[in-house]
Amino acid sequence: MDPSAPPPLVVTGGAGFLGRLLIGQALDRHPGRSVTSIDLVEHPVVDSIVADIAASPQVLAPVLADGPVTLVHLASVVSAGAETDWTEACRVNINGLINLVEQCRASGHRHTVVFTSSVAVFGGEFTASPTGDRTKQTPMSTYGMTKAVGELIIDDATRKGFIDGRTARLPTVIIRPGKPNLAASSFCSGLFREPLQGLECPLPVPSTTPLVVISPRTAVDGLLRLTELDGATLGPMRALALPGLAVTVDEMLDTLEAFGGAAARALVDERHDAGIAAIVTGWPGQWDDQRARALGLQADIDLGSIVRQFIDDHLAP
Ligand SMILES: NC(=O)c1ccc[n+]([C@@H]2O[C@H](COP(=O)([O-])OP(=O)(O)OC[C@H]3O[C@@H](n4cnc5c(N)ncnc54)[C@H](O)[C@@H]3O)[C@@H](O)[C@H]2O)c1
């Protein structure tokens, strides 16, 4: 075996939005790398285990048995979905992670595990501004609570030597292709994606709302960088805020207009939703990401570059 070859890559949630992109970028960097997706649905290209990560205590065992792997854990119930089903959110996001750690531990190898957390671990009046890696988590949603618990599990399992864990606190990822999903932040992608294709998009929060955003490619670059870091450089607190752009919804609307004209902006319909607004306006609008930047992770240049990326990847003929 080539000693410089990267370890096998295992991706839970590999058939989802970030999972597919991450697997594609990992294979671009290392063609021929062993990659396995574990998801409720099949991945179209790589080896797939179609399974519920929280249901079976043995689901990962076959891919962990032969030696250390890099495991990127993306499978999750997302934000508004978690808010409406507390039991399912805890089952998948907490029990599923414990299940994963237990299987890593039982395998007898120390696997590198990258967990995906979120800005939603912060919220409400206690959120410090700017928010950084050392800020106390104050989740004000069930989704954020499950991610905060996950961050602590990763730190503790790393301290115990069960895994070599790292957590990426992801800003809101825009622009997601396809249809709106159950994430409370779904509108952040929708307000570009829909009007640029001549469709209306409801805006559930005030246009002054500040947000921290990241493009899909930059988010996946950051996750892959986290897989390669020496975990010890992170110390005992493994959660790292990925560098993001601090913007307001008004700035997003201005950028939409710059690309799609006044007609595109007119398709955004301010239809406030108190439930979504309560979650999103509690998230930090500023992000101290100096620790990640010092480790070589980077943010997007500006909102325009993110819109250009979406047009090139999904709308260009
Ligand atoms: N996209 C964002 O803006 C964003 C922001 C912050 C954090 N995150 C986190 O990043 C991760 C990936 O996000 P995404 O946008 O790709 O989500 P996604 O919903 O597109 O993908 C998640 C995948 O997980 C799978 N999955 C869900 N429950 C499962 C289970 N019990 N067993 C096996 N597979 C299961 C789904 O089938 C899906 O393919 C999630 O953990 C999410 O919380 C995303």
The ligand as an ORCA input file, in Angstrom:
! r2SCAN-3c Opt
* xyz 0 1
  N     -26.403     22.972      5.026
  C     -26.239     23.833      6.044
  O     -26.534     25.037      5.951
  C     -25.675     23.352      7.343
  C     -25.329     24.312      8.303
  C     -24.823     23.865      9.518
  C     -24.674     22.530      9.755
  N     -25.030     21.617      8.799
  C     -24.879     20.209      9.106
  O     -24.167     19.562      8.056
  C     -24.637     18.231      7.906
  C     -25.023     17.978      6.463
  O     -25.992     18.923      6.065
  P     -26.714     18.827      4.652
  O     -27.124     20.197      4.319
  O     -25.892     18.034      3.705
  O     -28.021     17.989      5.052
  P     -28.900     17.012      4.119
  O     -30.237     16.950      4.780
  O     -28.825     17.414      2.696
  O     -28.161     15.611      4.248
  C     -28.252     14.845      5.391
  C     -28.227     13.395      4.960
  O     -28.310     12.609      6.150
  C     -29.142     11.502      5.879
  N     -29.709     11.032      7.127
  C     -30.605     11.675      7.930
  N     -30.922     10.901      8.970
  C     -30.207      9.766      8.841
  C     -30.093      8.580      9.603
  N     -30.820      8.410     10.721
  N     -29.268      7.616      9.196
  C     -28.534      7.752      8.047
  N     -28.594      8.860      7.280
  C     -29.434      9.841      7.673
  C     -30.218     12.040      4.931
  O     -30.801     10.965      4.192
  C     -29.412     12.995      4.073
  O     -28.942     12.376      2.886
  C     -25.772     18.060      8.898
  O     -25.265     17.460     10.069
  C     -26.204     19.478      9.193
  O     -26.783     19.577     10.477
  C     -25.514     22.001      7.593
*
